[in-house]
Amino acid sequence: MSVGQITLGLETRSLIGFFWIFSGSGALAVVRILVLAVLARILMPADFGIVGAAMVVVTLGEVFARVGVAPSIVQMRDLTEAHIRTGFTLSVLFGVAAGAVTWLLAPLVASLFQMPALEPVVQALAFLFPIRSISIVSEGLVQRQMRYKAMAATEFVSYLLGYAPFAISAAALGFGFWALVVGQVAQTAILSAGFMLLGRHTLRPLIDGPIAREIAHFGFGTTVARIGNHIAMNADYFIIGRWLGPAALGIYTRAFYFVAQPTNMIGAVADKVLFPAMASIQDKNERLNRAYVRAIGLIAMVSFPVAAFLIALAPEIVRILLGHNWDAAVLPFQILLLSLPFRTAYKLTSTLLRASGFVYTLALWQWIYAASVVTGAIAGTPFGINGVGLGVSTAIVLNFWLGLAFASIARKVPVTLVLRSVMRHLALSTVILALMLSIHHLGVKYDWPAILIVLCGSATAACFMLLLALFGRRVLGAEGEWLSEQLDKSYRRIFGQKQQS
């Protein structure tokens, strides 16, 4: 098989993987927003704030519980049954240990947040660790095999059959914040069962010393990096919950929730599609750098217009989804959106460094990022949740450029190409912002319903992007031309096969 054939095979599989993971994440994001729209009309902001505070601790515990086993399974060149059995044993042991430690630390967590109701919530969510630990290796195997369609379906079904019905039913029955806890547990149980079925392997325990050290070396660096990332992603939650209270945290978390949906979609693609693809060509510097620069451009091409659209129409979007009781979430939502393109793009730098084995460089970068977020959030606290959001957004933008500098040092990434791509799509997004603000102004002036304003804005933005795709491919840059070429190839391949048959 020639190098060209290998490249085409990898690009084709990655593009197919992108389609399935992005489609699955998009569908999941839509369902999540719809579920949130229902829950926001039943529960109070403080209910979301209490569970949001608990999830700060739970997601940190999950980093320790995973100990980087799944990424090790994906990244390892020669995977044996001994690797799988050792990884499974380590996952279960650390999952049980993380659950026990979280349970014991629940009173301390409640004291730190000054929320007495937090203690039983943290203790209930501690059971998530052992439930999830049994499927970590299975998830790594499925990801290594690039079974993207199955992964997307499993995550979607677990939410649709787990979180959505259980949380909504419990909320309707008057369980308050416990409804959110019940939903989390149900979703995790179904997700673990799904991955266990997809990535079947022997469940016989084994601790092979050399293999455990091999996993630990890569896994420890990954874990240290993820701890730094966790602090960066959750420091604002802790600071708001501790000093501004559960109601303020509930409003802030819902504002952040909307920003997180497109970020999670890109993050899912980076982690599940690009990580194994990049890991497979980690020793081919030019190809890897070209793929990274192109991916950054594609994200900028999508995320800048999305951010502009959401910023302009944020009042209507929040009102439609959450109701009038959540108007206080509009401004923090707009502030957090300022960092949306950089929040999504920096995940690719993380994927690049991890796939290349630079896990300790990644760890250093993530801890610097954590320190900048903590600093920004504390500096903004006197100005309420809006000030915290501005401090965090500033830290995220700076973190993106710092990560690019690390990538340039570690992998010789051409920074100027990334800079041109970012600035090009930033300029294009200002046109969309101006169009959306005009529609918003007209809607407010003539008292249009919120849904009509959003529909008009959506149609206008879609027409503008379609015109660019048809007549302005050069304006979209190399990434736009590449995407058009790939779509044309896929079109010819699909319809060519139909004609032959």
Helices and strands as residue ranges (DSSP letters): H 3-40, H 45-66, H 69-75, H 81-113, H 118-125, H 128-133, H 136-144, H 148-158, I 159-163, H 164-172, H 178-198, H 209-243, H 246-269, I 270-274, H 275-280, H 285-312, H 314-322, G 324-329, H 330-337, H 340-355, H 359-380, G 381-383, H 384-411, H 415-445, H 450-471, H 477-500
